[in-house]
């Protein structure tokens, strides 16, 4: 199952305008300045007053660093995909954030950049270079995570997923996952309803589908009845 953003959260396909420097040349390293953020808000039918904006469209801008978001405290969704970000940082003021899109950047790890985002429900980290998950333990309301096309290789690399108590949808397509420990870690996610895992070596293991179904049944057997009923709609894509 391919990841689909929640209805109404599709980012507009607009090409950003890059600032010119004093010589009239296009700057090679755009910065996420207060002026750039305000300009983006206006271009995308937002507000000049930072606190009034619930959505920020800062994708396709070539930003190298997340910064200057201190006044956007009511932001609930932010698009930071297709930039040149190497670190998750500067998001601490966005304590109301629900949806965070960071796909197609240069991230190799998560670090502590998500620590303050306890209200986050949707996280897209696809098309990065992440080899091991970390820093998810504070995402108590996370329901959907997209990790497609990273470089996750084994069970320990995805162990952190079990620290998210409301996680229902996971996309792990086109990583490098291999080994029984991958299924062992997935079996610990008792709220899982939809798993996409195509493009991984682990799916070539004999009787993979049977093992997955058994895993879900065993998890269901040890889960309270009111949660068990939701497993009837469990979806597996590989």
Order of alpha helices (4+ residues) and beta strands (2+ residues): alpha-beta-beta-beta-beta-beta-alpha-beta-alpha-beta-alpha-alpha-beta
